[in-house]
């Protein structure tokens, strides 16, 4: 393995089995959810991004239970080694990539060539059990200056969605 190839590895996710159990208990992460699609639409609107997702990740794949993809280019499923959300989940903190090509670790990700992704903004969905359920994220096919405002927005929206999930679990929605 070349040193460059090592940079492209998807991080080990030791929390995946616990995450899957928690997601199943919450009844989310296995099928499209109209409320989460609306949330993704709002993410796209507030950030001005063409694509937005509410993403739940298991041991093998990512599933966009909420998806904003106006031209239907994005599938609801993505391999775990594609994209940037698995890094957000393992890091447990937001990730801002204004131009993925500026970061050797991320520039070689398959979504760059296959989908044309050039910028990414994502934040983890950290549950009250301290498990990272997944992410909320937005992407663009052009480099974007997300800035501090973008980071604050994605983190605020992630916290808001976690509260919605908790209300749903508590029978409030």
C-alpha positions in Angstrom: 0.0 0.0 0.0 1.3 3.4 -0.9 1.4 6.2 1.7 -1.2 8.1 -0.4 -3.6 5.2 -0.4 -3.5 5.0 3.3 -4.8 8.6 3.5 -7.9 7.5 1.6 -9.0 4.8 4.0 -12.4 5.2 5.6 -11.9 5.3 9.4 -12.7 2.3 11.6 -16.1 2.7 13.1 -16.2 0.7 16.4 -19.6 2.2 17.3 -21.4 0.9 14.2 -23.1 -2.2 15.9 -24.4 0.0 18.8 -25.6 2.6 16.3 -27.5 0.1 14.3 -29.2 -1.2 17.4 -30.1 2.3 18.5 -31.4 3.3 15.0 -33.6 0.1 14.9 -34.9 1.0 18.3 -35.8 4.4 17.1 -37.4 3.0 13.9 -35.2 5.1 11.6 -32.5 4.6 9.1 -34.0 1.8 7.0 -36.5 3.6 4.7 -37.1 7.0 3.3 -38.8 9.3 5.8 -41.0 12.2 4.4 -40.3 14.3 7.5 -36.6 13.8 7.0 -36.9 14.6 3.3 -38.5 17.9 4.3 -35.6 18.5 6.8 -33.1 17.9 3.9 -35.1 20.4 1.8 -34.7 22.9 4.6 -31.0 22.2 4.9 -30.5 22.9 1.2 -32.6 26.1 1.4 -30.8 27.5 4.4 -27.3 26.7 3.1 -27.9 27.3 -0.6 -26.5 23.9 -1.4 -27.9 21.9 -4.3 -27.8 18.6 -2.4 -28.6 17.8 1.3 -28.9 14.6 3.3 -29.9 13.2 6.6 -27.6 10.2 6.6 -27.6 7.1 8.8 -24.6 4.8 8.6 -24.3 1.1 9.5 -21.3 -1.2 9.1 -21.5 -1.4 5.3 -23.4 1.5 3.8 -24.8 4.9 4.2 -28.6 5.5 3.9 -30.1 8.9 3.1 -33.4 8.7 5.0 -33.8 12.4 4.2 -32.6 13.5 0.7 -32.8 16.7 -1.3 -31.6 16.0 -4.8 -33.4 18.2 -7.3 -32.2 16.4 -10.4 -32.4 12.9 -8.8 -28.6 12.3 -9.3 -28.1 11.1 -5.8 -29.2 7.6 -4.8 -30.5 7.0 -1.2 -27.6 4.5 -0.7 -23.9 5.0 -0.8 -21.1 2.7 0.1 -19.5 3.3 3.5 -16.1 4.1 1.9 -17.6 6.8 -0.3 -18.2 10.3 0.9 -17.2 12.2 4.0 -20.0 11.4 6.5 -18.2 8.3 7.9 -15.3 10.6 8.9 -17.8 12.9 10.7 -19.3 10.0 12.6 -16.0 8.6 13.8 -14.6 12.1 14.6 -17.8 13.1 16.4 -17.5 16.6 15.1 -18.4 18.8 12.1 -16.4 18.7 9.0 -16.0 21.7 6.6 -14.4 21.0 3.2 -14.7 24.2 1.0 -12.8 22.4 -1.8 -12.2 18.7 -1.3 -9.3 18.9 -3.8 -7.3 21.0 -1.3 -7.2 18.0 1.1 -5.3 14.9 -0.2 -7.1 12.7 2.4 -10.4 13.6 0.9 -9.7 14.5 -2.7 -9.3 10.9 -3.8 -12.7 9.9 -2.5 -14.8 8.1 -5.1 -17.6 10.7 -4.9 -15.3 13.3 -6.4 -15.0 11.4 -9.7 -18.3 9.5 -9.7 -20.7 12.3 -8.6 -18.5 15.4 -9.0 -18.6 16.5 -5.4 -16.3 19.4 -4.7 -17.4 20.8 -1.3 -18.9 19.3 1.8 -20.4 20.5 5.1 -21.6 18.0 7.6 -22.3 17.6 11.3 -22.9 14.6 13.5 -26.2 13.7 15.0 -25.2 12.8 18.6 -28.0 11.1 20.5 -28.8 11.5 24.2 -27.2 8.0 24.6 -24.0 9.6 23.2 -24.2 7.4 20.1 -23.6 9.2 16.8 -26.7 8.2 14.8 -25.5 9.7 11.6 -25.1 13.1 10.0 -26.8 16.0 8.4 -24.8 17.3 5.4 -24.8 19.4 2.3 -22.6 19.1 -0.8 -22.0 21.0 -3.9 -20.3 20.3 -7.2 -18.5 23.6 -7.0 -16.1 24.8 -4.3 -18.0 26.7 -1.6 -16.9 29.1 1.1 -19.1 27.7 3.8 -17.4 30.0 6.4 -18.3 30.2 10.1 -21.9 30.9 9.2 -22.1 27.6 7.4 -20.5 25.7 10.2 -22.8 27.3 12.8 -25.9 26.6 10.6 -25.1 22.9 10.1 -24.3 22.4 13.8 -27.5 24.1 14.8 -29.6 22.1 12.4 -28.0 18.8 13.6 -28.9 19.7 17.2 -32.4 20.6 16.0 -32.9 17.3 14.3 -31.6 15.3 17.3 -34.3 17.1 19.4 -36.9 16.1 16.8 -35.8 12.5 16.9 -36.0 12.6 20.7 -39.5 14.1 20.7 -40.5 11.4 18.2 -39.1 8.7 20.5 -40.9 10.3 23.5 -44.2 10.2 21.7 -44.3 14.0 21.0 -44.4 13.7 17.2 
